[in-house]
């Protein structure tokens, strides 16, 4: 069985990530936008629209395995766009 993991980092891979794990790749889209937007707003301390205020800086794919599962991870490093620029 493959476990799909999504990690979103705000500004740096050293920051605390937003993490979601799913056993079905298609499950990533269900409710993901609102959860991510809420997490970024709490982390950034301001209101954010992820469709206009967020830019993907980097994407990494990783694969690992545990005793029972293959883990496929996608890691995104994102940056907020300055609303004044």
DSSP file (Angstrom, degrees, kcal/mol; ACC not computed):
  #  RESIDUE AA STRUCTURE BP1 BP2  ACC     N-H-->O    O-->H-N    N-H-->O    O-->H-N    TCO  KAPPA ALPHA  PHI   PSI    X-CA   Y-CA   Z-CA
    1    1 A X              0   0    0      0, 0.0    69,-2.2     0, 0.0     2,-0.5   0.000 360.0 360.0 360.0 138.9    0.0    0.0    0.0
    2    2 A X  E     -a   70   0A   0     21,-0.2     2,-0.5    67,-0.2    69,-0.2  -0.869 360.0-155.3-103.8 131.4    1.2    3.5   -0.9
    3    3 A X  E     -a   71   0A   0     67,-3.3    69,-2.8    -2,-0.5     2,-0.5  -0.908  10.8-147.6-102.9 129.0    0.8    6.4    1.5
    4    4 A X  E     -aB  72  22A   0     18,-3.7    18,-3.2    -2,-0.5     2,-0.4  -0.851  15.4-170.4-101.1 129.6    0.7    9.8   -0.1
    5    5 A X  E     -aB  73  21A   0     67,-2.9    69,-2.5    -2,-0.5     2,-0.5  -0.970   8.2-165.1-124.7 132.5    2.1   12.7    2.0
    6    6 A X  E     -aB  74  20A   0     14,-3.1    14,-2.2    -2,-0.4     2,-0.4  -0.976   6.7-175.1-117.5 127.1    2.0   16.4    1.2
    7    7 A X  E     -aB  75  19A   0     67,-2.7    69,-3.0    -2,-0.5     2,-0.5  -0.987   3.6-168.8-122.2 128.2    4.2   18.9    3.1
    8    8 A X  E     -aB  76  18A   0     10,-2.5    10,-2.7    -2,-0.4     2,-0.4  -0.977   4.5-166.6-119.4 124.1    3.9   22.6    2.6
    9    9 A X  E     -a   77   0A   0     67,-3.4    69,-3.2    -2,-0.5     2,-0.7  -0.916  16.3-136.9-111.5 133.8    6.6   24.9    4.0
   10   10 A X  E    S-a   78   0A   0     -2,-0.4     2,-1.3     6,-0.3    69,-0.2  -0.832  78.5 -31.5 -93.1 113.4    6.2   28.6    4.3
   11   11 A X  S    S+     0   0    0     67,-3.6     2,-0.3    -2,-0.7    -1,-0.1  -0.176 130.1  36.6  76.3 -39.5    9.4   30.4    3.2
   12   12 A X    >   -     0   0    0     -2,-1.3     3,-1.5     1,-0.1    -2,-0.2  -0.997  66.9-132.4-147.8 145.1   11.9   27.8    4.3
   13   13 A X  T 3  S+     0   0    0     -2,-0.3     4,-0.1     1,-0.3    -1,-0.1   0.609 109.4  65.5 -69.3 -10.0   12.2   24.0    4.5
   14   14 A X  T 3  S+     0   0    0      2,-0.1    -1,-0.3    -5,-0.0     2,-0.1   0.546  85.7  93.6 -85.8  -8.3   13.4   24.6    8.1
   15   15 A X  S <  S-     0   0    0     -3,-1.5     2,-0.4     1,-0.1    -4,-0.1  -0.328  94.9 -87.1 -79.9 166.1   10.0   25.9    9.1
   16   16 A X        -     0   0    0     -6,-0.1    -6,-0.3    -2,-0.1    -1,-0.1  -0.624  55.4-136.4 -72.1 122.6    7.2   23.8   10.7
   17   17 A X        -     0   0    0     -2,-0.4     2,-0.6    -8,-0.1    -8,-0.2  -0.387   9.4-121.2 -86.4 159.8    5.3   22.3    7.7
   18   18 A X  E     -B    8   0A   0    -10,-2.7   -10,-2.5    -2,-0.1     2,-0.4  -0.880  43.3-168.1 -86.6 122.5    1.6   21.9    7.0
   19   19 A X  E     +B    7   0A   0     -2,-0.6     2,-0.4   -12,-0.2   -12,-0.2  -0.959  19.5 172.7-126.7 134.4    1.3   18.1    6.6
   20   20 A X  E     -B    6   0A   0    -14,-2.2   -14,-3.1    -2,-0.4     2,-0.4  -0.999  11.2-162.6-135.9 137.9   -1.4   15.9    5.3
   21   21 A X  E     +B    5   0A   0     -2,-0.4     2,-0.3   -16,-0.2   -16,-0.2  -0.962  11.1 176.4-122.3 139.4   -1.3   12.1    4.6
   22   22 A X  E     -B    4   0A   0    -18,-3.2   -18,-3.7    -2,-0.4     3,-0.1  -0.982  32.0-150.0-139.7 147.7   -3.7   10.1    2.5
   23   23 A X  S    S+     0   0    0     -2,-0.3     2,-0.4   -20,-0.2   -21,-0.2   0.510  93.1  55.9 -92.5  -5.5   -3.9    6.5    1.3
   24   24 A X  S >  S-     0   0    0    -20,-0.1     3,-1.9     1,-0.1     4,-0.3  -0.985  75.2-146.8-128.8 119.9   -5.6    7.6   -1.9
   25   25 A X  G >  S+     0   0    0     -2,-0.4     3,-1.3     1,-0.3     4,-0.2   0.831  98.8  58.2 -54.6 -35.9   -3.9   10.2   -4.2
   26   26 A X  G >  S+     0   0    0      1,-0.3     3,-1.0     2,-0.1     4,-0.3   0.671  89.2  74.4 -71.7 -15.2   -7.3   11.7   -5.2
   27   27 A X  G X  S+     0   0    0     -3,-1.9     3,-1.1     1,-0.2    -1,-0.3   0.667  74.6  82.2 -71.6 -15.9   -8.2   12.5   -1.6
   28   28 A X  G <  S+     0   0    0     -3,-1.3     4,-0.2    -4,-0.3    -1,-0.2   0.828  88.5  53.0 -58.2 -32.2   -5.7   15.4   -1.6
   29   29 A X  G <  S+     0   0    0     -3,-1.0     2,-1.0    -4,-0.2     4,-0.4   0.688  82.3 100.1 -80.4 -17.4   -8.2   17.7   -3.3
   30   30 A X  S <  S-     0   0    0     -3,-1.1    -1,-0.1    -4,-0.3    -3,-0.0  -0.580 112.4 -27.3 -77.5 103.2  -11.0   17.1   -0.8
   31   31 A X  S  > S+     0   0    0     -2,-1.0     4,-1.5     1,-0.1    -1,-0.2   0.489 102.0 124.3  76.3   2.9  -11.1   20.1    1.6
   32   32 A X  H  >  +     0   0    0     -3,-0.3     4,-2.7    -4,-0.2     5,-0.3   0.914  64.0  56.6 -64.1 -45.5   -7.4   20.8    1.1
   33   33 A X  H  > S+     0   0    0     -4,-0.4     4,-2.7     1,-0.2     5,-0.2   0.910 109.0  44.4 -55.9 -48.5   -7.6   24.4    0.0
   34   34 A X  H  > S+     0   0    0      2,-0.2     4,-2.1     1,-0.2    -1,-0.2   0.874 114.1  49.8 -68.9 -35.9   -9.5   25.6    3.1
   35   35 A X  H  X S+     0   0    0     -4,-1.5     4,-2.2     2,-0.2    -2,-0.2   0.926 114.2  45.2 -65.7 -44.1   -7.2   23.7    5.5
   36   36 A X  H  X S+     0   0    0     -4,-2.7     4,-2.6     2,-0.2     5,-0.2   0.922 112.6  50.6 -65.2 -44.5   -4.1   25.1    3.8
   37   37 A X  H  X S+     0   0    0     -4,-2.7     4,-2.3    -5,-0.3    -1,-0.2   0.909 111.0  49.0 -60.6 -43.1   -5.4   28.6    3.7
   38   38 A X  H  X S+     0   0    0     -4,-2.1     4,-2.2     2,-0.2    -1,-0.2   0.921 111.5  49.5 -62.2 -45.1   -6.3   28.5    7.4
   39   39 A X  H  X S+     0   0    0     -4,-2.2     4,-2.5     1,-0.2    -2,-0.2   0.917 112.0  47.6 -61.4 -44.7   -2.9   27.2    8.3
   40   40 A X  H  X S+     0   0    0     -4,-2.6     4,-3.2     1,-0.2     5,-0.3   0.898 110.2  52.3 -65.6 -40.1   -1.1   29.9    6.3
   41   41 A X  H  X>S+     0   0    0     -4,-2.3     4,-1.9    -5,-0.2     5,-0.7   0.911 112.4  45.4 -62.5 -41.6   -3.3   32.6    7.8
   42   42 A X  H  <5S+     0   0    0     -4,-2.2    -2,-0.2     2,-0.2    -1,-0.2   0.913 117.2  44.6 -66.7 -41.8   -2.4   31.4   11.3
   43   43 A X  H  <5S+     0   0    0     -4,-2.5    -2,-0.2     1,-0.2    -1,-0.2   0.908 120.5  38.9 -69.0 -42.9    1.3   31.1   10.4
   44   44 A X  H  <5S-     0   0    0     -4,-3.2    -1,-0.2     2,-0.2    -2,-0.2   0.721 100.2-132.6 -82.1 -22.6    1.5   34.5    8.6
   45   45 A X  T  <5S+     0   0    0     -4,-1.9     2,-0.3    -5,-0.3    -3,-0.2   0.740  73.8  81.0  76.2  22.7   -0.8   36.4   11.0
   46   46 A X  S   <S-     0   0    0     -5,-0.7    -1,-0.3    -6,-0.3    -2,-0.2  -0.978  89.8 -82.4-152.2 164.0   -2.8   37.9    8.2
   47   47 A X        -     0   0    0     -2,-0.3     2,-0.4    -3,-0.1    -9,-0.1  -0.483  49.9-173.2 -70.2 136.2   -5.7   37.1    5.9
   48   48 A X        -     0   0    0     -2,-0.2     2,-0.6   -11,-0.1    -7,-0.1  -0.994  26.2-156.1-137.2 137.4   -4.5   35.2    2.8
   49   49 A X    >>  -     0   0    0     -2,-0.4     4,-3.4     1,-0.1     3,-1.5  -0.954  15.2-157.1-107.5 109.2   -6.1   34.1   -0.5
   50   50 A X  T 34 S+     0   0    0     -2,-0.6     4,-0.4     1,-0.3    -1,-0.1   0.708  88.0  60.9 -65.7 -17.8   -4.0   31.1   -1.6
   51   51 A X  T 34 S+     0   0    0      1,-0.1    -1,-0.3     2,-0.1    -3,-0.0   0.761 124.5  14.8 -78.3 -23.2   -5.0   31.5   -5.2
   52   52 A X  T <4 S+     0   0    0     -3,-1.5    -2,-0.2     3,-0.0    -1,-0.1   0.639 126.0  50.3-121.5 -23.2   -3.6   35.1   -5.5
   53   53 A X  S  < S+     0   0    0     -4,-3.4    28,-2.6    27,-0.1     2,-0.4   0.336  96.0  75.9-103.2   6.7   -1.3   35.7   -2.5
   54   54 A X  E     -C   80   0A   0     -4,-0.4     2,-0.4    -5,-0.3    26,-0.2  -0.954  52.4-170.6-126.7 137.5    0.9   32.5   -2.7
   55   55 A X  E     -C   79   0A   0     24,-2.7    24,-2.5    -2,-0.4     2,-0.5  -0.991  24.0-128.8-126.0 132.6    3.7   31.6   -5.0
   56   56 A X  E     +C   78   0A   0     -2,-0.4    22,-0.2    22,-0.2     3,-0.1  -0.692  25.6 178.7 -78.9 124.6    5.4   28.2   -5.2
   57   57 A X  E     -     0   0A   0     20,-3.2     2,-0.3    -2,-0.5    21,-0.2   0.774  62.9  -1.2 -94.7 -33.1    9.1   28.6   -4.8
   58   58 A X  E     -C   77   0A   0     19,-1.5    19,-2.6     2,-0.0     2,-0.4  -0.991  54.0-155.6-161.0 147.0   10.3   24.9   -5.0
   59   59 A X  E     -C   76   0A   0     -2,-0.3     2,-0.4    17,-0.2    17,-0.2  -0.999  12.2-174.5-131.0 133.6    8.9   21.4   -5.3
   60   60 A X  E     -C   75   0A   0     15,-2.7    15,-3.1    -2,-0.4     2,-0.4  -0.983  10.9-154.3-127.2 140.2   10.6   18.2   -4.1
   61   61 A X  E     +C   74   0A   0     -2,-0.4     2,-0.3    13,-0.2    13,-0.2  -0.937  18.9 177.4-109.9 135.4    9.5   14.6   -4.6
   62   62 A X  E     -C   73   0A   0     11,-2.9    11,-3.2    -2,-0.4     2,-0.4  -0.979  13.2-162.4-136.5 149.7   10.6   12.0   -2.1
   63   63 A X  E     +C   72   0A   0     -2,-0.3     2,-0.3     9,-0.2     9,-0.2  -0.996  17.7 158.2-131.9 140.6   10.0    8.3   -1.6
   64   64 A X  E     -C   71   0A   0      7,-2.5     7,-3.7    -2,-0.4     2,-0.4  -0.928  23.6-139.1-147.9 169.0   10.6    6.2    1.4
   65   65 A X  E     -C   70   0A   0     -2,-0.3     5,-0.2     5,-0.3     2,-0.2  -0.995   8.4-167.2-138.4 146.8    9.3    2.9    2.8
   66   66 A X        -     0   0    0      3,-3.4     5,-0.0    -2,-0.4    -2,-0.0  -0.525  50.6 -85.1-111.4-174.7    8.3    1.6    6.2
   67   67 A X  S    S+     0   0    0     -2,-0.2     3,-0.1     1,-0.2    -1,-0.0   0.885 127.1  21.2 -61.4 -37.8    7.8   -2.0    7.2
   68   68 A X  S    S+     0   0    0      1,-0.1     2,-0.3     0, 0.0    -1,-0.2   0.716 122.4  41.9-104.3 -24.3    4.2   -1.9    5.9
   69   69 A X        -     0   0    0    -67,-0.0    -3,-3.4   -66,-0.0     2,-0.5  -0.900  60.5-133.4-133.1 152.3    3.9    1.1    3.4
   70   70 A X  E     -aC   2  65A   0    -69,-2.2   -67,-3.3    -2,-0.3     2,-0.6  -0.893  32.0-150.0 -92.5 132.6    5.6    2.8    0.6
   71   71 A X  E     -aC   3  64A   0     -7,-3.7    -7,-2.5    -2,-0.5     2,-0.6  -0.932  11.7-169.0-112.8 120.9    5.5    6.6    1.4
   72   72 A X  E     -aC   4  63A   0    -69,-2.8   -67,-2.9    -2,-0.6     2,-0.4  -0.939  14.2-169.7-107.4 116.2    5.4    9.0   -1.5
   73   73 A X  E     -aC   5  62A   0    -11,-3.2   -11,-2.9    -2,-0.6     2,-0.5  -0.890  16.2-166.0-114.8 137.8    6.0   12.6   -0.4
   74   74 A X  E     -aC   6  61A   0    -69,-2.5   -67,-2.7    -2,-0.4     2,-0.5  -0.990  12.8-164.8-116.0 123.9    5.6   15.9   -2.2
   75   75 A X  E     -aC   7  60A   0    -15,-3.1   -15,-2.7    -2,-0.5     2,-0.4  -0.942   3.4-169.3-114.3 126.3    7.2   18.9   -0.5
   76   76 A X  E     -aC   8  59A   0    -69,-3.0   -67,-3.4    -2,-0.5     2,-0.6  -0.945  11.1-158.1-115.2 133.0    6.3   22.4   -1.5
   77   77 A X  E     -aC   9  58A   0    -19,-2.6   -20,-3.2    -2,-0.4   -19,-1.5  -0.959  24.7-177.0-106.4 120.6    8.1   25.6   -0.4
   78   78 A X  E     -aC  10  56A   0    -69,-3.2   -67,-3.6    -2,-0.6     2,-0.4  -0.781  15.0-157.0-119.1 160.4    5.8   28.5   -0.8
   79   79 A X  E     - C   0  55A   0    -24,-2.5   -24,-2.7    -2,-0.3     2,-0.3  -0.997  21.0-120.9-137.2 139.7    6.1   32.3   -0.3
   80   80 A X  E     - C   0  54A   0     -2,-0.4     2,-0.4   -26,-0.2   -26,-0.2  -0.605  28.4-126.2 -76.8 138.9    3.5   34.9    0.4
   81   81 A X        -     0   0    0    -28,-2.6     2,-0.4    -2,-0.3    -1,-0.0  -0.723  28.7-110.8 -84.5 133.3    3.4   37.7   -2.2
   82   82 A X    >   -     0   0    0     -2,-0.4     3,-1.4     1,-0.2    -1,-0.1  -0.498  21.3-148.7 -65.7 120.2    3.7   41.1   -0.6
   83   83 A X  T 3  S+     0   0    0     -2,-0.4    -1,-0.2     1,-0.3    -2,-0.0   0.683  93.6  58.6 -67.8 -15.7    0.3   42.8   -1.1
   84   84 A X  T 3         0   0    0      1,-0.2    -1,-0.3     0, 0.0    -2,-0.1   0.589 360.0 360.0 -88.4 -10.2    1.9   46.2   -1.3
   85   85 A X    <         0   0    0     -3,-1.4    -1,-0.2     0, 0.0    -2,-0.2   0.468 360.0 360.0 -96.6 360.0    4.0   45.4   -4.3
